[in-house]
Amino acid sequence: MLDVPVPDPPSLPTVDPNQYDDAQVAADADFKRAELEAFLEAGAWADAFEAWAAETPVTEAQWEIVLDLDLLSHFDFFWDDFADRVGYHAPGIPEDWKERDLHPDLTSWGEVSSINAGLTELGQDVCDVLKDDYIDWESEYEAPDDLPDF
């Protein structure tokens, strides 16, 4: 359990999610970032963070590294209409953290992995809370009539 105050929700960027290595969405989509940001501010971030903090293996010392590096400001959440889901990009500590001398308290790959995995889990928890408790719109994507039956 991570016993820390809930941080402020991130402001969402206007980045095309297709620029991330881990996301593929329609380029002309409405990512509904303004709506998602409003939901984060209305409580979705706090709800997800509190649930995540109760279960995460991230330690308070590792959390201080996250805050020192301002990693939370690099979260991104966006609507993926095709998949009818909230997509996200979680920040993380880069592979060259040691060469870059990124933070004096980072001493092992285990710490880096724990932080990166924890932030990924937080991102997924936020997506789940947004979709389950806040989003009330329907996907506008309609599959073509000529799709094969499987």
N, C-alpha and C positions, 0 to 999 in steps of 0.2 A: 504494500500500500504506500502510495506517495502522498504525504500529508503536506500539501502546499496550497496557497491560495489559487483560485481560478484566475488565469491570466486573461487579459482582454482578447476578444476574438480578432483574428487577422482581418485586415482590409484585403479584399480580393483584387488581384491585378486584372489587367485587360489583355492578358497573354492568350494567344491562340493555343489551346491545349494540345494541338498536334505538334507543337514544338517540344513537348516532353517526350522522353524516350518511352515512357510507360502509358501513354494514352493515344487513342485514335478515335476521333469523333468527326462528324461532318463539318467541313470547313465553314459552311454558311449557316451554321446552327445558331440559335438564340441560346446562349449559355446561362441566361437568367441569373447573372452574378449579382445584380442589384437586389433581386428577391432573396437569393441565398444569403447575402450579406445581412439583410434585414432580419432573416430568421436566426442567423448566428447571434446577432445583437439582442434579439428578443428572447434568447434563452437556449437555443439549440447547442451553442458552443459550451455553455456552462453545464448543461445536462450531460452532454457527451464527455466533457472533461472529467466531471465528477465520477461518472461510471468507469471511465478509463483509469483514473488515478487510484480507484479502489482495487484494481486488478493488476496494474502494470508492474513489471519487475524493474522499471527505471528507478534508480535510487535518487535521493535528494541531491547528492553530489553530482550525479549525471544531469539532473534537472537544472542545476546551477550552470552547467556547461551549455545546455540548450538556451537558457536565458542570456548568458554572456555572449553567445554567438548570434543572438536574435533570430534563431531558426524559425520560431513560430510565425514571424512576419512573412515567411516564404511559403506558407501553405496556400494552396489554391483549391477552390471547390467550384464546380461548374455542372450545369445540367447537360446530360447526354440524352437527348430526345430519342435517338434511335434505340438505345438500350433501355430507355425508361428508368434511368437511375441518376444518382448524383455521382459524378466522377471527381477524382481528386488527385492532386500532386502533393506528396509529402516532402518536406525538406529533409536533408540529411547531411551528414558529415562526409566530405569527399574522400576518395581512396588515398589521395596524396596528403592526408591530414598531417602525417608525421613530417614529411619533407617541408611542408608549408609552416610547420610549427604553429598550428592553428590555435591551440589552447594549451597553457602550461599544465593543466590538470588531466589532459588526455594522455594516458600512458599505455593503452593496449587496444588491440583490435577488438577484444571482448567488450570493452566500454563503448567503442564506436558502434559495434554491431548492436549492442543493447539499446543505445540511443536511437539509431536508425530504425530498428525494428519497433521500438516504442512509438516513434513518431508515425510510422506507417499504420500501426494499430490505432493510434489516436485519430488519424485521418479517416480510417474505415469506420470507427465508432461515430464520428461526426456525420459521415454520409448516412449511416443507418438511422441516426436520430432525425436528421433532416427528412429523409424519405418516409420514415414511419410516423413521425409526430408533427411535421410541419408542412410538408408539401401536399397540396390538395389539387394540383393541376394534373391533367391527363397528358400522356404523351401525344404529340400531334402526328407522329410518324404512322403512316399506314402502309403496311406491306402490300406489294403488288399482288394482284389476283392470280398471277400465273406462277406462284411459288409451288414447288413440288411438295406433296405430302410425304412425310417420313414416318 
